[in-house]
C-alpha cells in the first residue's frame, strides 16, 4: 500500500470579539449600528 504524506491536522481556531472590535473590523454598514443607534 502506498503511504501519502499528508500535512499535520490543525484544529480550527475560535475567535471571539467584543461589540467595539466588531465595529472596528466590519464598520457600521455591516453591524447595523450608526453611532450607537440601531437601524430598523
N, C-alpha and C positions, 0 to 999 in steps of 0.2 A: 504494500500500500504506500502511496506517495504522501509524504508529510507536507503540509502547507505552512509557510511561515506567516502567521497572522500577527498583526500588532496587538500589544497588550490591551486588555479591556480597561477603559476608564469610565467609571460611573459618572453620569451627568451631574453637574453642579446646580444646586438650587440657590438662586439669589433672591433676596427679599429687599424691597425698597420702601422708604417712608413716602408719604404724600409729597413732601418737598423734593425728594430725589426724583420721583416720577415727573413732577412738573419741570425740573431741570432737564431731564433726559428727553422727554417727549414734547414738552411745550403745552400751552393751554388748548390748542386746537384738538389734540388727541386725548386729553384728560377730561374735558368738559368743564374746566374751571376758567373763569375770567375774573382775575383779581379777587379770588376768594368766593365769588358768587357762582351759583350753579346755572347752567344753561338748560332750559327745558325744551 
